[in-house]
Structures are given as structure tokens and as C-alpha cells.
């Protein structure tokens, strides 16, 4: 029986999710669409789509994305083109969609669609986190059965005739309830087959419940779920905008460690420039004599 031991004597509850990558070695290859999209070939037999392909190299690098790249799920939401998808793959590897028979390539357009899904749910969550009921009114609607639906802002859709009641008639608490319902419904739907519950024993011998992602895509959604549930806290660095994991850290942390180190180096160099420079021949006596 193989059981993973949690880190830091059980002080922090997470499972170390490993993933593989060939950093900087992926490429875009144009190929005919694969099932089920191959139906497009009926009207356009010469159609080719962009696929992200992994190199046929041995010994990929193993890393821990949820630990080494806080905010990786938000970074994924910035993907809007095949080039964006390729840049992400070259940093973090493939998503684990298993498009190819050997899992060595994935549809870049599929990446764009999945990034849009996660971006949409983050948009709703960010408005909820700020209690921005005015912003939520613009995008949250419900059908006649009260099922929460989101209208993407970018599409500027008109309110459907079947939506009821009208957003202006809803109270703030109703808007928040609909938004929470949308997040829970969408998250639970996406997490099917993306993660598995498991029990782990920490270094103190206590049992803890965990969710084990089945792929990098599952890890991205799992990170969002932890942020939405409050078990993981993140904040952007005020200098570079990189997302930091501030779970359990002081509330005034505003800079990532890279920027903190850069600022320290800059202060050290600035201080070194104003220090007096002495040569081997400089002595107190010489200095006094020169002044005389």
C-alpha cells in the first residue's frame, strides 16, 4: 500500500501534484481535425487545425505546478490564440486531454475553448469576491426554473425572452445566490473525472481528505475551487502582477519573492555606489597630508 506523506509535518494540507513537461520544446503542427471534429472534413477536405505537439524526447522534467506556479489557473485563462496556448505549453506542458493516441499532441483550439470556460467562472468569482452586485446583474440571469446562467460580457448579448425574473427585479442577495449557484454547478460539472478523492496520512499519523487531479487541466480547476472555497488565498504582486500564494501569510504581503529579491539587490547596488572608494595607498596620514 502506497501512501503519500504530506509536507511540513502536516502543517499544510495539500497533495503534491506532479506533472511532466518538455520546457520550451513544444511546437504547433497543422493537421486535419480529429474525431469528433473530423465531420468538418466533409465540407472542407483540406481543412487543417493547429495542434500542440510534444517532442519525442526521453526523460521529461517532473515538477509540481500547484506549488511552483501559484495562479497558474489564472494564467491559463489568458489564452486566446494558438500562440498563447503554445507559450503556456512551453512553460507547463500539455493539459492531459489525450487527443493523440500516445498523448503527445492536443488541439490548440480546444485549449482556447477550455481557457474561455475557466475565464468565465473566474469573472463571476471576482465579482462575487468584491460583492459587486451591479457587475453581476449585467451577466447573471436565470431561466424560468431558476437555473443560473451567465451572459459573457464580450458577446454583449440581449437578455433572452425566456429569462425570468428581470435582473433589475432581483434583490442583491438573489443575484449573489444565482452567481454562487452558477459557480457550484459549473465547477462540479467540470470536475467529473478530473479529480479523485483520497485519504492521506500526514507525518503526525493523522488522516486528511484530499482531491487528486488526474491531469494538468484538473489541477487548474482544482486551484480555482480552492480559491473560491477560501482554502487557498492568492493575490497579485503589486510590481509585476504575478499571482502569489498568500495562504496563511501576513495580510500585507504585496510583492512576490522575485521582486523582493530584485529590490534588495537594487538597494544594495545603490548603497555601494555612494560608499567612499579607497586605494591600497590611501592612509590616514596621506589623507591628512593631502588636505594640508
WOKARA-V256552 format. One record per pair of residues at least 24 apart in sequence whose ideal C-beta (glycine too) atoms are under 6 Angstrom apart, sorted by sequence separation. I is the first residue (numbers start at 0). J is the second residue. D is the distance in Angstrom with one decimal. If there is no record, write none. Layout:
BEGIN
I|J|D  I|J|D
END
This chain:
BEGIN
28|52|4.7  193|217|3.5  25|51|5.6  26|52|5.6  81|107|3.9  84|110|4.1  64|91|5.9  194|221|5.8  25|53|6.0  24|54|4.5  136|166|4.5  147|177|4.3  190|220|6.0  189|220|5.4  21|53|5.9  49|81|4.2  78|110|5.9  149|181|5.7  21|54|5.3  51|84|6.0  78|111|6.0  147|180|4.3  51|85|5.9  147|181|3.8  21|56|5.6  139|174|5.9  78|114|3.8  141|177|5.7  51|88|5.0  21|59|5.3  76|114|5.6  136|174|5.9  139|177|4.9  186|224|5.6  75|114|5.5  132|171|4.3  135|174|4.9  139|178|5.4  19|59|4.1  20|60|5.5  76|117|5.1  19|61|5.7  76|118|3.7  132|174|5.0  135|178|5.2  17|61|5.4  76|121|5.7  17|63|5.9  18|64|5.4  15|63|5.5  16|65|5.3  53|103|4.6  127|178|5.3  52|104|4.2  27|81|5.8  50|104|4.7  51|105|5.2  123|178|5.4  50|106|5.8  51|107|5.4  27|85|5.5  49|107|4.2  123|182|5.9  48|108|6.0  25|88|4.4  25|89|5.2  120|185|5.5  23|89|5.0  20|91|6.0  20|92|3.2  19|92|5.9  18|92|5.9  124|227|5.4  95|214|2.7  95|215|5.2  94|215|5.0  95|216|5.8  94|216|4.2  75|219|5.3  72|219|4.2  72|222|4.3  72|223|5.1  65|218|5.7  64|218|5.9  70|233|5.6  69|233|6.0  73|242|5.6  70|242|2.3  69|242|5.5  69|243|5.7  69|244|3.6  9|201|3.0  9|202|5.4  5|199|5.8  8|202|4.6  9|203|4.8  12|207|5.5  14|209|4.4  3|199|5.5  5|201|4.3  16|212|5.3  14|211|5.8  18|215|5.2  2|200|5.4  4|202|5.7  16|218|5.3
END
